Amino acid sequence: MPHHLSIPASTRLLQVFCATVWCLLAAGPIFGFAALKTVWLQEGVYTDLCTPEENELGIICGRREIRINFVFTCASVVTNIAGVAVGGLLDRYGPKVCQYLGGILIAIGSVMLAFANRPTFFDFYVWGYIILAFGGPFVYISAFHLSNAFPAYSGMILALLTGAFDSSTAVYLFYRIIYDNTGGSFHPREFFLLYLVVPVFILGATYTVMPFDSYKPGGNIAQFLEEEEDVLDATSIGAIEIDSAEDEIGSVRRDKSVSAARSDAIGVDAESSGLLTEDERQAAAKDLYEYDTEELKKLKISGVWGVLHGRSAWIQIKTPWFILLCLFTMLMMLRLNYFVATIRSQYEFLFNSAETARHINSFFDVALPAGGVITVPIAGYLLDNYSLSTALAVLLTMAFSMGFLGLFALLFAAYGNIMIFVVFRSLFYTTISDFTAKVFGFDTFGKVYGLISTISGVFNFAQSGFDHMTHETFGDDPRPINGILLLVSTAIGGALVWYVFEQTKKIKRATLEMEAEQAVLLLPPHLD
C-alpha cells in the first residue's frame, strides 16, 4: 500500500477529482430509474404486455408496470450483490483492476441498452440494465481508499464520493429533459451510444492517474516526515523515562484492561477467547497507545475508530457490529429502492390523480441528484466532527420521519418526504461506508462492505414481491407495505444506535483508565 505522503499532493487531488467525476457519471445512474422509466413508457417499452384497448387508451396496465419495475429491481439487486465480487478483487488485486473491469462492464451494458428495442432471444432491457448496474460498484467502491489520500479530510472525501454517487441519478434526468424538449427525437439508442464516452474516460483515467494499490492510513512515521521533526512527541512514543518496575506493572494492567475492553466491544467473552488464534488474541489486546496521533484523534471523535482493526473478516462478521449494521442496511436499502421504483404509482393512489403524481415524480427527479450535492458538506462535517452513534441517531430520526410522512395523502407531507429522502439517501450511504472503514478497517473493507452489500442485494428481491402484494392484495394501496417496513427498520435501527452508543461508552471508559495508569511525573530540566 502506498502512503499518501509518498505521492505529490497535486497527483492525489487529481485522483480524487477523476474518481469524483466518474462516480458522478457512472456509479449509480441506474437509481435515476424514475426519469428513464418515463422515457421508456413513452417509447412503448413492454406495451405487448397490455391489451390493444389499454394501449389505445394510454393506460399503463399492471403487467407492464410490474415488468418495468422488475428491470430496476434486478439492477438494484445486482448493484448490491456486486459488492462481494468487488470486495474480493479489491482486497486481492487492488483498485486499478476493479476500475478496468467497471469501465468494460459499463461499456457493454450501454451498447446492449442502445439496441434493446430490437427483437432478440432474450430481454436486452433487463440484461443491459443489469450489466450497467454491475459495473457501477466496481468504479465506486474501488475509489473509497482515496479517503486516505488526505487523512485529515477522510470523512469529507467519502462524503464527496457518495454525494457524486447519489447525484449520478441526474444522468437520466438530463436525458429525459432533452428527450422531452426535442419531442422524443433524441432516441435512447443515441443517448446510450453517446454515453460510451464515460467508460472511455474511466479506462483512460485509470491507466494514467490512478494508483495500483490502495492508500494506507497515516502513522507516526508519516507524521514525523510531514512535520520534518527529529524528535517525536513524547506522549505518542513514551519518551519519558519510567521506573522499570512501575512500567512493568502498568503494562500488565494495560494489557488486561485493553483486552477486556476490546473483548466486550467485539462480543468475545473469556470462554470463547480460547478459540482465537494467537494473532487474533494479540490483536484483541492491542494497546491503544500503539495508535498514532491521527488515529487517536479519530478514536476520540468517532468513539469507536479501530475497534475491530487487525482482526480477520471471519471474526468481524460474527460480531454484533456486523450483524446489526447488515440488518439495518438491508431494510433501509429495500425501503429506498422500493420508493424509487414505485413513487409515481404510490402517489397516484394516495391522491387519486395521475397529474399530481406526475408533478411529484418530476420534483423527485430533480431533487434526488440535488440531494447528493447538498448532503456532501453536511455528511463530511457530521462524520469528521461527531461520534458514530450521533451520526446513526440522525439517520434513524430521518428514516422514521420520511416513512411517517409517506403514509399521508397531503401535498406538504409528500414534498417533505421527498426532501428528507434525498438527503437521507446520500447521508445513509456515506455513513455506512464510513462505519465500515472506522470499525472494520481497510484491510478487510472490501470483504465486509461487499458482504453487507451482497446480502442487502439478495434481500432486495423482496421489492418484486411487495410490488405484487401492493397491486394484487392491497388494491394498489402502498401504505400497508410502507408501514411494515417503517416499523421493522425503526426497531432494528434503534438496536444499532443503542449498541454503538453503549460500546462507545465502554471504549471511552477504558481509554480514560489507561491514560490514568500511564500518567507519569515529568522531571524538571535541571534534574535531567
N, C-alpha and C positions, 0 to 999 in steps of 0.2 A: 504494500500500500504506500503511495507517495504521501509525504507530509505537505501540508499546504504551503509552508514556508520554502519548500524546495522548488515551487513554481512561481513565476512572476505574478504579481497581483493583477496586471493587465490581462494576462492569459486566463487567470481564474475568473475575472469579470466577464471575459468573452465567452468562457464556457457556460457560466450561469445565464448569460444573455441568450446564447444559442438554445440551451435547454428550455428556457422560458418561452422562446418563440415557438419551438416545435411542440411544447406542451399546449400552447395556446391554439395551435392549428391541428394537432393530431392526437393529443392524449385522450380526450373524451368527447369528440364531436357527436358520437352516437347518442349521447344523452340529450342532444338537441332534437330528439326524435319528434317532438310535438310539432316543430316547424316543418321538418321533412315530411311528416305524415300528411300535412295539409297539401303539399305538392303532389304526393303520391295519390291522394284521393282525387285531386283534380285531373291527374293523368290517367285515372281509371284503373289503377292497380287493383287486382283481385275483384273486378266487377263481375267476373264469371261466377262468383260465389253467390251472387244475388239474382233474383228473378228479373226478367226483362221489364216487368212492370215497376219494380223497385228502382231499377236503374233509370227508367224513363222519368220517374217522379223525383229523382235525385236523392232517394232515401239510402242511407248507409245502413245496410242490413246488419243484424247481429253477427252473422257468419263472417262477413267482410271485416267488421270491426275487430273481432277476435283474432282473425288471421293476421291482420296488420299489426295488432298489438303483440302477437306471437313473435313476429320478427324482432321487435325490440326486446321482448322477454329473453329470447335466445341470445341476443347480443349482450345484454346486461349480465346474463349468467356467465357467458364465455369471458367477458371482461374480468370478472372476479376469479373465475377458475384459472385464467391465465396467470394469476398471481403465483401459484405454486411452481409453474414452469419457469417464470421469470426469476423467482426466488432461487431456485436450484441453479439455474445458469448464472445468475448474478454472483452467488457465493462461490461458484466453482470457476467461472471463466472471466468474470469482471463485467463492467458496464458496457464496454465497447461492443462485445459480441451481441449483447441484448439489443443494443441500438441498431446494429446492422440488421438483425432479424426483424425488428419492429418496422424499419423502413421498407423492407421487402414485403412483409405481410400487408402493410397499408397500401402499397402499390398494387398488389394482387387484388385486394378487396375493392379498390377503386375501379379497376378495369372490369371486374365482374358486375358491379352496380351500374357501370356505364352501359352495359349491354344486357341488363336484366330483363328488359321488356321483350326480348326475342325468345321465341319458343325453344326450350331445351328440355332435356330429360330430367333435370332437377331445378329447383327453385333458386335462381340467382339472387333474388331479393334476400332470401333467408341466408344463403351461404356467403354472399358478398358482404352483407352487413356483419355476419359473424366473424369473417376473416379480418375485416376492417376493425372490428372491436377487439379482436385478439392482438392486433399489432399495437394498440394504444398503450397497454400496460408495459410493454417492452421498452418503449421510449420514455414512459412516465416514471415507473418505479426505479429504473436504472439511473435516473437523474437525482434521486434523493441524497446520494452520498455527497453531492455538491454543497450540501449544508455545512460540511466540514471544510469547505474551501475558505470560508470566513467564519470560524467557530463562534466569534462573539455575536454574530448575526444569524446563527443557525436556524432559530425559530422564524425569523423574517424570510430567509431563503426558502424554507419549507412552505411558508405561507404564500410566497410568490409563485412557487411551482404549483401548489394546489389551487391557487387563485387562477392561474393560467389554465389548469385542467378544467376548472369549472367554467371559465369564460370560453373555452373551446366549443361550448354549445352554440356560440354565436355564429359559427361557420355555416350551419344550416339556416339560421335566422337570416343572415345576409343573403344567402342564396334564395330563400323564399321571398324576400323583399324584391330582389332583382327579378325573380320569376314573375311576381305579381305585376311589377311595373313594366315589364316587357310583354305582358299579355300571354305569358306562357311560352314565348319563343325561345327562351334560354332553357332548353330541354335538359333533363337530368343527365343525359349522355354527355353533353358538352361540359356540364359542371364537373362531373367526376373525372373526365379526361383532363380538364384544367387542374383539378386537384392533385394530379400526379406530380406537380411542382413540389408539393410538400414532402413526399418521401425522397425525392431527389435532394432536397435541402438537408434532410436528416442524414442521409448517407454521406453527403459531402462534408457536413459539419463534423460528423463522427470521425471521418477519415483524417481531417486536417487539424481539428482543435481538441477533441475530447481525450482525456487520459485513458490509458488501457486498464488501469486498476482504480479502485475506489479510494477516495481520500480517507485517511485515518484521522481520528481526533487528535488534538494537540496534547503535548505533555510538558513536563518540566524542562526537558532539553530544548523543546521548541520555544518555550517562553524565555529560556536563557539566551538562545540565539537572537530572538526578536528584540529583547531588551539590551543585548550586547553587554551583559554584565559578566564580571569574572567570578562573582560570588552569588549564589542563590540565596533567596530569602531564608532566614534561619527557621522560620516557622514551617516552611514547606519541606525542609530536608533534615530537620533536627540537628542543627549545627551547634546547639548549646551543649556543653559538657554536662552529663548527668552521672551521678554516683552509680557505679555498675550494679550494685545490689538493688538499689531502688529501681533502676531501669529494668532489671530482670523481673522484679515483682510486678511492675507496671505492665510489662509486656505480657505476662501471664494473664493479668486481669483484662487487658485489652482483647487478647485472643478469645477469652471466654465471652466477654460482653458482645463483641462484634459477631462472633459465631452464633450466639443466641439471637441477636437482633436479626441477622440475615436469615437464620433458620425460620424465625417467626414470619418474616416478610415473604418467604417463598413457600411457606406451608410445609416445611420438613421438620418433624419433631425428632427427639432424641433416638427413638426406636428406628425410624426409617433412615436416619443418617448413617446407620451401619451398612445400608445398601449402596451408598455412594462410593464412587471410585476415589482414589487418593487425590487426583486432580480436582475432582468436584468438592471434596472436603476442604482442600486448600483454598479453592475459590470462595467457598462459603465463609471461610474465616478470614477473608481479606481485610486487612486493616484499612479503615477509611483514610488514614493518613498516608496511605500509599497513593491516593489520588493526587493529581496535580492541582495547582491553584485554580485553573479554569474549571476542572471537574468539580472541585469543592464548591465553586460559585454556582454551578448548575444544580448541584445537590441541594444547596441551601434554598435556592429559588423554587425548584420543582418539588422538592421534598422527597423524591423517590429516585433521582437520577442514579443509575448504576446498580440498582438493587439486584438485578439478575445478570449483570455483565460477567462474562467469563464462564458462564455455565453452558452446557450443551443444550441444543434446541429441544432434545427429548425431555430433559429435566424442566426446561422452561414451560413447555406446553402442558405439563401436568400440574402447574400451579394455578391458584385462583386468579392470579393476574391475567393469564392467558384465557382461561375458561370464561370469566365474566366479560372480558373485552370482546371475545369472539361472539358470545351470545348477544351482547348489545349491538355489535356491528352487524350481525345477521339481521336482526329485527329492524334496525334503522335503514339499512340498505334496501330491505324489502319495502319499507314504507316510502322511501324516496323514489325508488324506481316504479313502484305501483302508481304513485301520484303522477309522475312524469308521463307514463303511458296512458293514463285514464283521465287526466284533468278535464278535458273537454266534455267527455261523457258524464263525468261526475257532476259538473256544474250545470250541464244541460238538464239533468234530472232535478237537481236541487232548485233551480229557478224556473224549470219548465219552459225554457226559452233557448232555442238554438242560437239566436242573435246575441243574447247576454253571454252565453258560454263562449261564443267566438271572440267577443271583446276581452273576456277574462283570459282566454288562451293566448290572444295576441299580446296582452300585457305580460303574461308569464314568459313568452318567447323572448321579450326584451329584457325582463327583469332577471332571468336566470344567468345570462353571461355577465350582466352588470353587477350582480351579487358577488360573483367571483372577484371582480376588480375591487369592489367596495370592502370586501372582507379581508383583503391582503394586509393592510396596516392593522386592522383590528386583531386578526389572528396572530400576527407577528408580535404585537405588543402584549397580548394576553399570555402567550406561551413563553415569551422571554422574560416576563416580569412577575408572573403569578404561578402559584403551585398548580400541579396537575389536577389535584382534587377540585380546585376552584374552576379550572377550565371545564372539567367534566360536569360540575354543577351548573355552569352556564349552559352547556349543551343540553342537559336534561330539562332545564327550565324552558328553553326554546322549543325542544321537541314536544313537550306537553302542550305548550301554548299553540303551536301551529296545528297539532292534532285536534285540539279542542275547538279552535276556530273553524276547522274544516267540517264540523258537524252541523253548521247553521246556514240556512238559506238567506244570508244577509250580505249585501254588497261590501260593507266595510269589513265584515269577517272574511270574505273571500279574498279581498285585496290584502288585508292584513296577514292572512295565512300565507299568501304567496311571498310577501315581503320578508316574513320570518323564514320561510322555506329557503329562499335563495341565499340568505346569509348563513343560515344553519348548515346548508349542504356543503358550502365551502369550508366553514369552520369545523364541521364534522370530519371531513376527510383529512384536513390538516392536523387536527388533534389526534386522530387515530395513528397517523404516521409518526407524529411527534411522541406519542405514548410508546409506540413500539421502539423507537430509537432510544428514548430515555430509559425505559425499563429493561428491554431485552438486549440492546446494543447492536452495533452494525456488523459484528462478526456473524450473527445469526439473523440479521434483519430480513434478508431475502426469504429464508425458510419460514420464519414466524409470520411476517406480513403476508407472504404468499399463501400460507396455510389458512390464515384468517380470511383472506380474500377468496380463496377457493371454496371453503366451507360456506361462506356467505353467498357465493355464486350459485352453488348447488341448491341452497335453501331458497334462492330467488325464483326457482321454477314454480314456487307456490303462487307467483303472480298469475300464471295461467289459470290455476285452479280458482283463485279469488275472482278472476275475470268471469269465469263461467258461473260461479256462485252469484256474483252481482247481477248478471244478466238473466240467469235462469231461475235461481232460488229466491232472490230478494227483489225481483221485478225492476232491475236497473238501479236500485237504491244502494249507493255506496256506503251509507252510514254504518250498517252493521259490521262490515269488514273493517272500516276505519276505526270504529270504536274498540273492537277487539285488539287490533294492532296497537292502539294508543295505550290501553290498559297494560298489556303484556310488556311492551317496550318501556313503559314508565317503571314497572316493577323491577325489571332487570337492570335498567339504568340506575335506579335508586340503590340497588345492591352494589353495583360497581362503584358508585360515588362513595358509599359508606365504607366499603373495603379499602379503597385507596386512601380515604381520609384517616382511617384507623391505622393503616400501615405507615402513613406519613408521620403520625404522632409517635409511633414506636421508634422509627428510624431517627427522628429528631431527638427523642429522649436518649437513645443510645449514643448518638453523636455528642450530645452535651456531656454525658457521663465520661466518655473517652477524652474529651477536651479537658475536663476537670482533672482526670487521672494523669494526663500528660503535662499538666501545668508545672513549670519549674521556676525557680528564682534566678533572675539574671544577676550575674556577678558585676559589681561596679568595675569600670575600666581600670582604676588604679590597683585592683586586686588581681588583675589578669596575670 
